[in-house]
Amino acid sequence: MEQYNVTGMSCAACSARVEKAVGKVPGVTACSVSLLTNSMGVEGTASSAAIIQAVQEAGYGASPKAAGAENPFTDVSKDAYYYDAVLWAVEQGITNGTSATTFSPDATVTRGQTAAFLWRVAKQPQADQTANPFADVTQDAYYYNAVLWAVAKEITNGTSSTTFSPDQGCTRAQIVTFLWRTNSN
């Protein structure tokens, strides 16, 4: 059973509305919503994206819960708003820690890291282009394929025609633009 956090519920009618909306998603065989824990369990073959969309269309928010892995990070406390997101991203292979015991949740994310996160979420597809126009993106860099894929998909481009600036920090505006473009592709 896949577990989700659900936000915005304040009454039994809210949880019933979420259950009804998720129950209509093709592939869902069972859904149980808890108002007490603001959580939901879903069985079946439906995608997480379809389930989250159904919750959003019902007027609430949803996000996957981490599957229960141990938290190895001393800088990610259980009461942090990003706790489940961090463990989920690590479980999914989207990211890892900055060391075996630290995640560095307040660190700035670089352009190279952002491209790698998005590429991994997309299940690491091959880039449509193989020519690398960027002198600062070497073939041995962990983000090499991610950058080529993101540029080919028009999620991002270089900071010039020959540089990508993989170590440059991303602003909130850049990240939401990357997310929007990824979702549009």
Residue pairs with C-beta under 8 A, 6 or more apart in sequence:
1 30
1 41
1 42
1 43
2 41
2 42
2 43
2 48
2 51
2 64
3 39
3 40
3 41
3 64
3 65
3 67
4 39
4 40
4 41
4 42
4 48
4 51
4 52
4 55
4 62
4 63
4 64
4 65
5 38
5 39
5 62
5 63
5 64
5 65
5 84
6 15
6 18
6 33
6 38
6 39
6 40
6 55
6 60
6 61
6 62
7 38
7 60
7 61
7 62
8 14
8 59
8 60
8 61
9 15
9 18
9 33
9 35
9 38
9 60
11 35
12 35
14 35
14 60
15 33
15 34
15 35
16 33
17 58
17 59
17 60
18 31
18 33
18 40
18 55
18 58
18 60
19 31
19 32
19 33
19 40
20 58
21 54
21 55
21 57
21 58
22 28
22 31
22 33
22 40
22 42
22 51
22 54
22 55
23 31
24 54
25 44
25 46
25 50
25 51
25 54
26 46
26 50
27 44
27 45
27 46
27 47
27 50
28 42
28 43
28 44
28 46
28 51
29 43
29 44
30 41
30 42
30 43
30 44
31 40
31 41
31 42
31 43
32 40
32 41
32 42
33 39
33 40
34 40
39 65
40 55
40 62
42 51
48 64
51 62
52 62
52 63
52 64
55 61
55 62
56 62
63 84
63 85
63 88
64 84
64 88
65 84
65 88
66 83
66 84
66 86
66 87
66 88
66 91
67 87
67 88
67 91
69 87
69 90
69 91
71 78
71 83
71 86
71 87
72 97
72 100
72 101
73 86
73 97
73 101
73 102
73 103
74 101
74 102
75 102
75 103
75 104
75 105
76 82
76 83
76 86
76 87
76 103
76 105
77 83
80 86
80 105
82 105
86 103
86 105
89 95
89 117
90 96
90 97
92 120
92 121
93 120
94 117
94 120
94 121
95 113
95 116
95 117
95 120
97 103
97 104
98 104
98 107
108 169
108 170
109 117
109 169
109 170
109 175
110 166
110 167
110 168
110 169
110 170
111 156
111 164
111 165
111 166
111 167
111 168
111 169
111 170
111 174
112 137
112 141
112 142
112 143
112 146
112 147
112 164
112 166
112 167
113 143
114 156
114 170
114 174
114 175
114 178
115 143
115 146
115 147
115 149
115 150
115 155
115 156
115 166
115 178
116 142
116 143
116 146
118 146
118 150
118 155
118 178
118 179
118 182
119 125
119 143
119 145
119 146
119 149
119 150
120 146
121 182
122 149
122 182
124 145
124 146
125 149
126 145
126 149
127 145
127 148
127 149
127 151
127 152
128 149
128 152
128 153
129 148
129 151
129 152
130 148
132 139
132 144
132 148
133 151
133 158
133 161
133 162
134 147
134 158
134 162
134 163
134 164
135 162
135 163
136 163
136 164
136 165
136 166
137 143
137 144
137 147
137 148
137 164
137 166
138 144
141 147
141 166
143 166
147 156
147 164
147 166
150 156
150 178
151 157
151 158
151 164
153 181
153 182
153 185
154 181
154 185
155 178
155 181
155 182
155 185
156 178
156 181
158 164
158 165
159 165
159 168
170 178
